[in-house]
């Protein structure tokens, strides 16, 4: 919605750029309160797999206190205003590129400072609505604020925020949670309410999901009907049986280590938690939690229509309403409350993955490594940041196909760069084979599959097969590739008139019309085709879980079984890698809802 408004109201063109920006505090020393607060931004027009590799560092604060945000952000906001009005030009480009800071992605405490408002534990602390919350005494300590559902809340608007800021100055008091003006309100194309995204990382992964898992396993809750701490070993056995693709960098860890899980581990767990908890968490609580998982998964897609958003919104709202009924007021946290605003955030700012803090948090670790010692920390970071960018530019000029593999590999290791490996060969646009191809004589079923795909009679029924290949910037392996012990990259979903899921056998390079008497494919000019051989899976239509009120089904957890044949597809027809799960001798495939690029 915000992107559409840029097009309609601010003359946004295909030549212009929009930013998702972030700021957050990073402790730099263990024995002091000093921290850095970077202002970072990503370019929304870059392909998703490149956004995290090209994070912009727009500003840097260093000190033993939180920054005075209106002062800290002033230069950034002024620069953004200039770029909105005048843009910038690059070499050989006559038309200036305008830049619009469109979306802010940050955690709750950082958002409150940027907005110059109370944070979530204060009255009217929500970023998107005026609900005051309710307080409850906490065992003799200070009262704790909770956010139970009390009907559709009154939403904030940019106009009302400015009005409240002016009133707060005139009356010298906080008005509806607003302490005073914020410098972000002077950005012409930025909406200080709708332009702030509900952060998937902090709200969903480190928030609601972690909150309920800890609640179910907490020994203090051993008398509650939802307590499942006694079945931890059973949960661990199910976690061990999960096969994950390389996009999920960390293999599932034991539930006993859940206090040490990273945000990316919680993000992965939300994809397969329903299978892991099935038959362990009591049905009423599992069906309730299904509403949360369904809503979040639906809002993680690459392209989401209004029907999907509305369905997710209904399920998430029902989940929030029932939290107080099933768990009590003390579980109505601010993270749970934010789920009410999650669907609208997607309408305004795009899918959850597109504006989450994952890529910025990942880059925080990079910034943290850019200084040594305690002197001149900001100067060290800036110099290291610029140096790293310069090296990347030099590498583009100096490293090519003729560069010594030792040099290329050393550069990759030192910079964590994606310079092509020396063992890769480009087969076609977007498709690369990795490693040594193996000569193969096609079976009768494989010949039939390739002929049906290409519409050709195979005069030559042999070719070369790659057990590792890259297609559309994603690594895949054949089922016969055994060197990878941690990840499984052959379970996929794909486009096909009959099947949806399958197991990759390998990438076949073949010249079906070639009758040349040569051994190697590259030694003749006959047309080369690259096809992916697949062992398809039949899907059982019985859903694992469903909600009758909204007809929500666990479509993302497909019970599958081998079809007993082979098919061939084009590499670009592969849609997603899948997580493979086992439950009671049944196999389930869960396709990744989007292409995870920040690991």
Secondary structure, DSSP 8 states (H G I E B T S, - for coil): -HHHHHHHHS---TT-EEEEEEEEEEE--TTS--EEEEEEEEETTS-HHHHTTS-EEEEEEEESS---HHHHHHHHHHHHHHHHHT-B--TT--S-B-EEEEEE---HHHHHHHHTB--TTSTT--SSB----EEEEETTEEEEEE----SS--B--HHHHHHHHHHHHHHTS-BTTB-S--GGGG-TT--TTTTB---IIIIIIIIIIHHHHHHHH-GGGTTSTT--GGGHHHHHHHHHT-B--TTS-S----GGGGGG--HHHHHHHHHHHHHHHTTTS-HHHHHHHHHHHHHHHHTTSSS--HHHHHHHHHHHHHHHHHHHHHH-GGG--HHHHHGGGHHHHHHHH--GGGG-SHHHHHHHHHHHTT--SSSSHHHHHHHHHHHHHHHHHHHHHH--TTS-HHHHHHHHHHHT-----TTEEEEETTEEEES--EEEE--HHHHHHHHHHHTS--S--EEEEESEEEETTEEEE-TT--S-SS----EEEE--SS-SEEEEEEEEEE-TT-----SSGGGS-S--EEEEEEEEEEEE---S-EETTTTEE-TTSEEEEE-SS-EEEEGGGEEEEEEEEEETTEEEEEE-SS-----
